């Protein structure tokens, strides 16, 4: 039986299956983006596809800690927008 890779949501801190989470990645160049396919190279952090978790992560500066860099507000805005689109489907 194949093991499901688990990751921790940076917002609610719960362990969930990697497939259920959205990956945010910092590329080797330091660029922060959203990675839906999980294939981009760089350091990844995971967040539930839930606006509440994203808000929690933003408030606690979890992404900043994970990537050891400042996170531009537009990254959070982009994440929120993509979550809304995902939930609308």
Jmol script that loads the backbone (N, CA, C; Angstrom):
load data "model"
ATOM      1  N   UNK A   1       0.842  -1.194   0.000  1.00  0.00           N
ATOM      2  CA  UNK A   1       0.000   0.000   0.000  1.00  0.00           C
ATOM      3  C   UNK A   1       0.880   1.248   0.000  1.00  0.00           C
ATOM      4  N   UNK A   2       0.486   2.206  -0.819  1.00  0.00           N
ATOM      5  CA  UNK A   2       1.268   3.424  -0.957  1.00  0.00           C
ATOM      6  C   UNK A   2       0.940   4.402   0.164  1.00  0.00           C
ATOM      7  N   UNK A   3       1.991   5.006   0.723  1.00  0.00           N
ATOM      8  CA  UNK A   3       1.771   5.993   1.783  1.00  0.00           C
ATOM      9  C   UNK A   3       1.401   7.339   1.169  1.00  0.00           C
ATOM     10  N   UNK A   4       0.430   8.017   1.803  1.00  0.00           N
ATOM     11  CA  UNK A   4       0.034   9.345   1.340  1.00  0.00           C
ATOM     12  C   UNK A   4       0.970  10.364   1.964  1.00  0.00           C
ATOM     13  N   UNK A   5       1.606  11.210   1.125  1.00  0.00           N
ATOM     14  CA  UNK A   5       2.469  12.222   1.732  1.00  0.00           C
ATOM     15  C   UNK A   5       1.641  13.233   2.519  1.00  0.00           C
ATOM     16  N   UNK A   6       2.065  13.506   3.744  1.00  0.00           N
ATOM     17  CA  UNK A   6       1.341  14.437   4.603  1.00  0.00           C
ATOM     18  C   UNK A   6       2.139  15.722   4.753  1.00  0.00           C
ATOM     19  N   UNK A   7       1.423  16.818   4.845  1.00  0.00           N
ATOM     20  CA  UNK A   7       2.052  18.118   5.065  1.00  0.00           C
ATOM     21  C   UNK A   7       1.248  18.881   6.107  1.00  0.00           C
ATOM     22  N   UNK A   8       1.903  19.831   6.764  1.00  0.00           N
ATOM     23  CA  UNK A   8       1.224  20.617   7.787  1.00  0.00           C
ATOM     24  C   UNK A   8       0.797  21.962   7.211  1.00  0.00           C
ATOM     25  N   UNK A   9      -0.460  22.303   7.440  1.00  0.00           N
ATOM     26  CA  UNK A   9      -0.967  23.611   7.011  1.00  0.00           C
ATOM     27  C   UNK A   9      -0.324  24.671   7.912  1.00  0.00           C
ATOM     28  N   UNK A  10       0.206  25.730   7.309  1.00  0.00           N
ATOM     29  CA  UNK A  10       0.862  26.765   8.104  1.00  0.00           C
ATOM     30  C   UNK A  10      -0.148  27.646   8.830  1.00  0.00           C
ATOM     31  N   UNK A  11      -1.423  27.529   8.452  1.00  0.00           N
ATOM     32  CA  UNK A  11      -2.463  28.316   9.123  1.00  0.00           C
ATOM     33  C   UNK A  11      -3.003  27.616  10.355  1.00  0.00           C
ATOM     34  N   UNK A  12      -3.647  26.461  10.159  1.00  0.00           N
ATOM     35  CA  UNK A  12      -4.286  25.747  11.276  1.00  0.00           C
ATOM     36  C   UNK A  12      -3.341  24.747  11.939  1.00  0.00           C
ATOM     37  N   UNK A  13      -2.147  24.529  11.354  1.00  0.00           N
ATOM     38  CA  UNK A  13      -1.127  23.623  11.888  1.00  0.00           C
ATOM     39  C   UNK A  13      -1.568  22.158  11.892  1.00  0.00           C
ATOM     40  N   UNK A  14      -2.583  21.815  11.111  1.00  0.00           N
ATOM     41  CA  UNK A  14      -3.058  20.429  11.057  1.00  0.00           C
ATOM     42  C   UNK A  14      -2.349  19.674   9.949  1.00  0.00           C
ATOM     43  N   UNK A  15      -2.096  18.397  10.201  1.00  0.00           N
ATOM     44  CA  UNK A  15      -1.505  17.549   9.175  1.00  0.00           C
ATOM     45  C   UNK A  15      -2.616  17.078   8.237  1.00  0.00           C
ATOM     46  N   UNK A  16      -2.379  17.264   6.950  1.00  0.00           N
ATOM     47  CA  UNK A  16      -3.359  16.831   5.951  1.00  0.00           C
ATOM     48  C   UNK A  16      -2.623  16.212   4.773  1.00  0.00           C
ATOM     49  N   UNK A  17      -3.364  15.503   3.936  1.00  0.00           N
ATOM     50  CA  UNK A  17      -2.764  14.929   2.740  1.00  0.00           C
ATOM     51  C   UNK A  17      -2.274  16.065   1.841  1.00  0.00           C
ATOM     52  N   UNK A  18      -1.096  15.879   1.295  1.00  0.00           N
ATOM     53  CA  UNK A  18      -0.461  16.905   0.466  1.00  0.00           C
ATOM     54  C   UNK A  18      -1.387  17.383  -0.663  1.00  0.00           C
ATOM     55  N   UNK A  19      -2.150  16.441  -1.237  1.00  0.00           N
ATOM     56  CA  UNK A  19      -3.050  16.773  -2.355  1.00  0.00           C
ATOM     57  C   UNK A  19      -4.135  17.782  -1.972  1.00  0.00           C
ATOM     58  N   UNK A  20      -4.526  17.791  -0.694  1.00  0.00           N
ATOM     59  CA  UNK A  20      -5.611  18.670  -0.241  1.00  0.00           C
ATOM     60  C   UNK A  20      -5.149  20.108  -0.005  1.00  0.00           C
ATOM     61  N   UNK A  21      -3.839  20.308   0.034  1.00  0.00           N
ATOM     62  CA  UNK A  21      -3.308  21.619   0.392  1.00  0.00           C
ATOM     63  C   UNK A  21      -2.793  22.376  -0.830  1.00  0.00           C
ATOM     64  N   UNK A  22      -2.678  23.675  -0.679  1.00  0.00           N
ATOM     65  CA  UNK A  22      -2.118  24.515  -1.734  1.00  0.00           C
ATOM     66  C   UNK A  22      -0.673  24.812  -1.357  1.00  0.00           C
ATOM     67  N   UNK A  23       0.228  24.653  -2.311  1.00  0.00           N
ATOM     68  CA  UNK A  23       1.653  24.886  -2.045  1.00  0.00           C
ATOM     69  C   UNK A  23       2.029  26.300  -2.448  1.00  0.00           C
ATOM     70  N   UNK A  24       2.707  26.961  -1.533  1.00  0.00           N
ATOM     71  CA  UNK A  24       3.278  28.274  -1.824  1.00  0.00           C
ATOM     72  C   UNK A  24       4.770  28.029  -1.875  1.00  0.00           C
ATOM     73  N   UNK A  25       5.437  28.556  -2.893  1.00  0.00           N
ATOM     74  CA  UNK A  25       6.844  28.224  -3.078  1.00  0.00           C
ATOM     75  C   UNK A  25       7.715  29.469  -3.203  1.00  0.00           C
ATOM     76  N   UNK A  26       8.908  29.392  -2.609  1.00  0.00           N
ATOM     77  CA  UNK A  26       9.909  30.441  -2.812  1.00  0.00           C
ATOM     78  C   UNK A  26      10.970  29.840  -3.720  1.00  0.00           C
ATOM     79  N   UNK A  27      11.109  30.407  -4.897  1.00  0.00           N
ATOM     80  CA  UNK A  27      12.072  29.895  -5.872  1.00  0.00           C
ATOM     81  C   UNK A  27      13.492  30.210  -5.412  1.00  0.00           C
ATOM     82  N   UNK A  28      14.485  29.546  -6.020  1.00  0.00           N
ATOM     83  CA  UNK A  28      15.881  29.855  -5.653  1.00  0.00           C
ATOM     84  C   UNK A  28      16.225  31.338  -5.864  1.00  0.00           C
ATOM     85  N   UNK A  29      15.495  32.006  -6.736  1.00  0.00           N
ATOM     86  CA  UNK A  29      15.725  33.440  -6.984  1.00  0.00           C
ATOM     87  C   UNK A  29      15.042  34.303  -5.923  1.00  0.00           C
ATOM     88  N   UNK A  30      14.265  33.670  -5.044  1.00  0.00           N
ATOM     89  CA  UNK A  30      13.604  34.420  -3.986  1.00  0.00           C
ATOM     90  C   UNK A  30      12.201  34.884  -4.340  1.00  0.00           C
ATOM     91  N   UNK A  31      11.696  34.429  -5.478  1.00  0.00           N
ATOM     92  CA  UNK A  31      10.358  34.828  -5.928  1.00  0.00           C
ATOM     93  C   UNK A  31       9.309  33.933  -5.268  1.00  0.00           C
ATOM     94  N   UNK A  32       8.250  34.543  -4.735  1.00  0.00           N
ATOM     95  CA  UNK A  32       7.212  33.772  -4.055  1.00  0.00           C
ATOM     96  C   UNK A  32       6.013  33.629  -4.976  1.00  0.00           C
ATOM     97  N   UNK A  33       5.539  32.404  -5.142  1.00  0.00           N
ATOM     98  CA  UNK A  33       4.388  32.185  -6.012  1.00  0.00           C
ATOM     99  C   UNK A  33       3.567  31.000  -5.508  1.00  0.00           C
ATOM    100  N   UNK A  34       2.405  30.830  -6.115  1.00  0.00           N
ATOM    101  CA  UNK A  34       1.518  29.730  -5.756  1.00  0.00           C
ATOM    102  C   UNK A  34       1.770  28.599  -6.741  1.00  0.00           C
ATOM    103  N   UNK A  35       1.904  27.403  -6.224  1.00  0.00           N
ATOM    104  CA  UNK A  35       2.244  26.250  -7.040  1.00  0.00           C
ATOM    105  C   UNK A  35       1.161  25.186  -6.898  1.00  0.00           C
ATOM    106  N   UNK A  36       0.237  25.146  -7.845  1.00  0.00           N
ATOM    107  CA  UNK A  36      -0.869  24.193  -7.748  1.00  0.00           C
ATOM    108  C   UNK A  36      -0.464  22.779  -8.106  1.00  0.00           C
ATOM    109  N   UNK A  37       0.538  22.628  -8.964  1.00  0.00           N
ATOM    110  CA  UNK A  37       0.928  21.294  -9.400  1.00  0.00           C
ATOM    111  C   UNK A  37       1.955  20.659  -8.462  1.00  0.00           C
ATOM    112  N   UNK A  38       2.582  21.468  -7.611  1.00  0.00           N
ATOM    113  CA  UNK A  38       3.568  20.935  -6.683  1.00  0.00           C
ATOM    114  C   UNK A  38       4.869  20.552  -7.348  1.00  0.00           C
ATOM    115  N   UNK A  39       5.156  21.147  -8.519  1.00  0.00           N
ATOM    116  CA  UNK A  39       6.339  20.753  -9.280  1.00  0.00           C
ATOM    117  C   UNK A  39       7.418  21.835  -9.341  1.00  0.00           C
ATOM    118  N   UNK A  40       7.094  23.055  -8.928  1.00  0.00           N
ATOM    119  CA  UNK A  40       8.084  24.131  -9.010  1.00  0.00           C
ATOM    120  C   UNK A  40       9.227  23.858  -8.059  1.00  0.00           C
ATOM    121  N   UNK A  41      10.427  24.274  -8.468  1.00  0.00           N
ATOM    122  CA  UNK A  41      11.562  24.056  -7.576  1.00  0.00           C
ATOM    123  C   UNK A  41      11.628  25.198  -6.571  1.00  0.00           C
ATOM    124  N   UNK A  42      12.106  24.868  -5.398  1.00  0.00           N
ATOM    125  CA  UNK A  42      12.208  25.880  -4.354  1.00  0.00           C
ATOM    126  C   UNK A  42      11.634  25.367  -3.056  1.00  0.00           C
ATOM    127  N   UNK A  43      11.643  26.231  -2.059  1.00  0.00           N
ATOM    128  CA  UNK A  43      11.143  25.855  -0.735  1.00  0.00           C
ATOM    129  C   UNK A  43       9.636  26.017  -0.708  1.00  0.00           C
ATOM    130  N   UNK A  44       8.940  24.987  -0.259  1.00  0.00           N
ATOM    131  CA  UNK A  44       7.484  25.020  -0.244  1.00  0.00           C
ATOM    132  C   UNK A  44       6.908  25.120   1.154  1.00  0.00           C
ATOM    133  N   UNK A  45       5.758  25.746   1.237  1.00  0.00           N
ATOM    134  CA  UNK A  45       4.977  25.762   2.467  1.00  0.00           C
ATOM    135  C   UNK A  45       3.547  25.471   2.041  1.00  0.00           C
ATOM    136  N   UNK A  46       2.783  24.850   2.901  1.00  0.00           N
ATOM    137  CA  UNK A  46       1.446  24.416   2.515  1.00  0.00           C
ATOM    138  C   UNK A  46       0.385  25.094   3.349  1.00  0.00           C
ATOM    139  N   UNK A  47      -0.755  25.391   2.688  1.00  0.00           N
ATOM    140  CA  UNK A  47      -1.876  26.009   3.395  1.00  0.00           C
ATOM    141  C   UNK A  47      -3.173  25.364   2.898  1.00  0.00           C
ATOM    142  N   UNK A  48      -4.137  25.208   3.797  1.00  0.00           N
ATOM    143  CA  UNK A  48      -5.438  24.650   3.422  1.00  0.00           C
ATOM    144  C   UNK A  48      -6.103  25.574   2.397  1.00  0.00           C
ATOM    145  N   UNK A  49      -6.926  25.017   1.518  1.00  0.00           N
ATOM    146  CA  UNK A  49      -7.646  25.881   0.573  1.00  0.00           C
ATOM    147  C   UNK A  49      -8.821  26.562   1.281  1.00  0.00           C
ATOM    148  N   UNK A  50      -8.521  27.243   2.360  1.00  0.00           N
ATOM    149  CA  UNK A  50      -9.535  27.836   3.211  1.00  0.00           C
ATOM    150  C   UNK A  50      -9.070  29.233   3.610  1.00  0.00           C
ATOM    151  N   UNK A  51      -9.904  30.225   3.363  1.00  0.00           N
ATOM    152  CA  UNK A  51      -9.536  31.617   3.631  1.00  0.00           C
ATOM    153  C   UNK A  51      -9.195  31.845   5.103  1.00  0.00           C
ATOM    154  N   UNK A  52      -9.861  31.128   6.002  1.00  0.00           N
ATOM    155  CA  UNK A  52      -9.601  31.292   7.438  1.00  0.00           C
ATOM    156  C   UNK A  52      -8.170  30.873   7.773  1.00  0.00           C
ATOM    157  N   UNK A  53      -7.719  29.782   7.188  1.00  0.00           N
ATOM    158  CA  UNK A  53      -6.346  29.310   7.415  1.00  0.00           C
ATOM    159  C   UNK A  53      -5.346  30.312   6.858  1.00  0.00           C
ATOM    160  N   UNK A  54      -5.661  30.853   5.702  1.00  0.00           N
ATOM    161  CA  UNK A  54      -4.770  31.832   5.086  1.00  0.00           C
ATOM    162  C   UNK A  54      -4.657  33.081   5.962  1.00  0.00           C
ATOM    163  N   UNK A  55      -5.793  33.517   6.491  1.00  0.00           N
ATOM    164  CA  UNK A  55      -5.805  34.695   7.381  1.00  0.00           C
ATOM    165  C   UNK A  55      -4.955  34.434   8.625  1.00  0.00           C
ATOM    166  N   UNK A  56      -5.105  33.222   9.177  1.00  0.00           N
ATOM    167  CA  UNK A  56      -4.329  32.849  10.357  1.00  0.00           C
ATOM    168  C   UNK A  56      -2.832  32.863  10.048  1.00  0.00           C
ATOM    169  N   UNK A  57      -2.477  32.289   8.891  1.00  0.00           N
ATOM    170  CA  UNK A  57      -1.074  32.234   8.481  1.00  0.00           C
ATOM    171  C   UNK A  57      -0.518  33.646   8.284  1.00  0.00           C
ATOM    172  N   UNK A  58      -1.347  34.513   7.713  1.00  0.00           N
ATOM    173  CA  UNK A  58      -0.928  35.895   7.465  1.00  0.00           C
ATOM    174  C   UNK A  58      -0.713  36.628   8.791  1.00  0.00           C
ATOM    175  N   UNK A  59      -1.649  36.437   9.716  1.00  0.00           N
ATOM    176  CA  UNK A  59      -1.600  37.101  11.013  1.00  0.00           C
ATOM    177  C   UNK A  59      -0.392  36.644  11.837  1.00  0.00           C
ATOM    178  N   UNK A  60      -0.114  35.338  11.791  1.00  0.00           N
ATOM    179  CA  UNK A  60       0.991  34.803  12.589  1.00  0.00           C
ATOM    180  C   UNK A  60       2.327  34.887  11.853  1.00  0.00           C
ATOM    181  N   UNK A  61       2.299  35.444  10.639  1.00  0.00           N
ATOM    182  CA  UNK A  61       3.496  35.564   9.801  1.00  0.00           C
ATOM    183  C   UNK A  61       4.171  34.208   9.558  1.00  0.00           C
ATOM    184  N   UNK A  62       3.349  33.170   9.410  1.00  0.00           N
ATOM    185  CA  UNK A  62       3.876  31.813   9.217  1.00  0.00           C
ATOM    186  C   UNK A  62       4.660  31.684   7.912  1.00  0.00           C
ATOM    187  N   UNK A  63       4.175  32.309   6.838  1.00  0.00           N
ATOM    188  CA  UNK A  63       4.902  32.227   5.567  1.00  0.00           C
ATOM    189  C   UNK A  63       6.249  32.938   5.668  1.00  0.00           C
ATOM    190  N   UNK A  64       6.257  34.084   6.334  1.00  0.00           N
ATOM    191  CA  UNK A  64       7.504  34.822   6.511  1.00  0.00           C
ATOM    192  C   UNK A  64       8.536  33.949   7.221  1.00  0.00           C
ATOM    193  N   UNK A  65       8.089  33.227   8.248  1.00  0.00           N
ATOM    194  CA  UNK A  65       9.001  32.348   8.979  1.00  0.00           C
ATOM    195  C   UNK A  65       9.441  31.176   8.110  1.00  0.00           C
ATOM    196  N   UNK A  66       8.506  30.599   7.393  1.00  0.00           N
ATOM    197  CA  UNK A  66       8.828  29.437   6.558  1.00  0.00           C
ATOM    198  C   UNK A  66       9.859  29.791   5.484  1.00  0.00           C
ATOM    199  N   UNK A  67       9.719  30.973   4.901  1.00  0.00           N
ATOM    200  CA  UNK A  67      10.608  31.360   3.802  1.00  0.00           C
ATOM    201  C   UNK A  67      11.742  32.281   4.237  1.00  0.00           C
ATOM    202  N   UNK A  68      11.726  32.682   5.512  1.00  0.00           N
ATOM    203  CA  UNK A  68      12.747  33.582   6.048  1.00  0.00           C
ATOM    204  C   UNK A  68      12.879  34.841   5.203  1.00  0.00           C
ATOM    205  N   UNK A  69      11.734  35.388   4.780  1.00  0.00           N
ATOM    206  CA  UNK A  69      11.735  36.604   3.979  1.00  0.00           C
ATOM    207  C   UNK A  69      10.395  37.301   4.129  1.00  0.00           C
ATOM    208  N   UNK A  70      10.339  38.568   3.770  1.00  0.00           N
ATOM    209  CA  UNK A  70       9.076  39.301   3.834  1.00  0.00           C
ATOM    210  C   UNK A  70       8.171  38.825   2.704  1.00  0.00           C
ATOM    211  N   UNK A  71       6.885  38.705   2.998  1.00  0.00           N
ATOM    212  CA  UNK A  71       5.927  38.250   1.991  1.00  0.00           C
ATOM    213  C   UNK A  71       5.117  39.461   1.528  1.00  0.00           C
ATOM    214  N   UNK A  72       5.170  39.777   0.228  1.00  0.00           N
ATOM    215  CA  UNK A  72       4.374  40.909  -0.257  1.00  0.00           C
ATOM    216  C   UNK A  72       2.874  40.641  -0.122  1.00  0.00           C
ATOM    217  N   UNK A  73       2.119  41.689   0.143  1.00  0.00           N
ATOM    218  CA  UNK A  73       0.669  41.574   0.328  1.00  0.00           C
ATOM    219  C   UNK A  73       0.011  40.956  -0.900  1.00  0.00           C
ATOM    220  N   UNK A  74       0.567  41.208  -2.090  1.00  0.00           N
ATOM    221  CA  UNK A  74      -0.054  40.671  -3.312  1.00  0.00           C
ATOM    222  C   UNK A  74       0.003  39.148  -3.367  1.00  0.00           C
ATOM    223  N   UNK A  75       0.971  38.539  -2.676  1.00  0.00           N
ATOM    224  CA  UNK A  75       1.027  37.071  -2.626  1.00  0.00           C
ATOM    225  C   UNK A  75      -0.192  36.548  -1.868  1.00  0.00           C
ATOM    226  N   UNK A  76      -0.501  37.206  -0.726  1.00  0.00           N
ATOM    227  CA  UNK A  76      -1.686  36.814   0.044  1.00  0.00           C
ATOM    228  C   UNK A  76      -2.951  37.064  -0.774  1.00  0.00           C
ATOM    229  N   UNK A  77      -2.982  38.195  -1.485  1.00  0.00           N
ATOM    230  CA  UNK A  77      -4.152  38.527  -2.316  1.00  0.00           C
ATOM    231  C   UNK A  77      -4.332  37.482  -3.415  1.00  0.00           C
ATOM    232  N   UNK A  78      -3.235  37.074  -4.033  1.00  0.00           N
ATOM    233  CA  UNK A  78      -3.271  36.067  -5.092  1.00  0.00           C
ATOM    234  C   UNK A  78      -3.773  34.727  -4.542  1.00  0.00           C
ATOM    235  N   UNK A  79      -3.261  34.351  -3.373  1.00  0.00           N
ATOM    236  CA  UNK A  79      -3.703  33.109  -2.737  1.00  0.00           C
ATOM    237  C   UNK A  79      -5.207  33.141  -2.477  1.00  0.00           C
ATOM    238  N   UNK A  80      -5.668  34.270  -1.927  1.00  0.00           N
ATOM    239  CA  UNK A  80      -7.087  34.414  -1.617  1.00  0.00           C
ATOM    240  C   UNK A  80      -7.944  34.300  -2.868  1.00  0.00           C
ATOM    241  N   UNK A  81      -7.495  34.970  -3.932  1.00  0.00           N
ATOM    242  CA  UNK A  81      -8.229  34.968  -5.201  1.00  0.00           C
ATOM    243  C   UNK A  81      -8.308  33.538  -5.753  1.00  0.00           C
ATOM    244  N   UNK A  82      -7.178  32.829  -5.713  1.00  0.00           N
ATOM    245  CA  UNK A  82      -7.157  31.472  -6.249  1.00  0.00           C
ATOM    246  C   UNK A  82      -8.013  30.528  -5.413  1.00  0.00           C
ATOM    247  N   UNK A  83      -8.060  30.768  -4.107  1.00  0.00           N
ATOM    248  CA  UNK A  83      -8.913  29.950  -3.253  1.00  0.00           C
ATOM    249  C   UNK A  83     -10.382  30.165  -3.589  1.00  0.00           C
ATOM    250  N   UNK A  84     -10.732  31.430  -3.823  1.00  0.00           N
ATOM    251  CA  UNK A  84     -12.124  31.732  -4.186  1.00  0.00           C
ATOM    252  C   UNK A  84     -12.498  31.048  -5.488  1.00  0.00           C
ATOM    253  N   UNK A  85     -11.573  31.072  -6.459  1.00  0.00           N
ATOM    254  CA  UNK A  85     -11.832  30.425  -7.746  1.00  0.00           C
ATOM    255  C   UNK A  85     -11.989  28.914  -7.572  1.00  0.00           C
ATOM    256  N   UNK A  86     -11.127  28.318  -6.757  1.00  0.00           N
ATOM    257  CA  UNK A  86     -11.204  26.877  -6.499  1.00  0.00           C
ATOM    258  C   UNK A  86     -12.541  26.520  -5.839  1.00  0.00           C
ATOM    259  N   UNK A  87     -12.939  27.320  -4.867  1.00  0.00           N
ATOM    260  CA  UNK A  87     -14.172  27.036  -4.140  1.00  0.00           C
ATOM    261  C   UNK A  87     -15.419  27.306  -4.976  1.00  0.00           C
ATOM    262  N   UNK A  88     -15.281  28.145  -5.991  1.00  0.00           N
ATOM    263  CA  UNK A  88     -16.423  28.482  -6.848  1.00  0.00           C
ATOM    264  C   UNK A  88     -16.758  27.320  -7.794  1.00  0.00           C
ATOM    265  N   UNK A  89     -15.760  26.487  -8.068  1.00  0.00           N
ATOM    266  CA  UNK A  89     -15.977  25.369  -9.017  1.00  0.00           C
ATOM    267  C   UNK A  89     -16.877  24.281  -8.457  1.00  0.00           C
TER     268      UNK A  89
END
end "model"
wireframe off; spacefill off
backbone 0.3
color backbone group
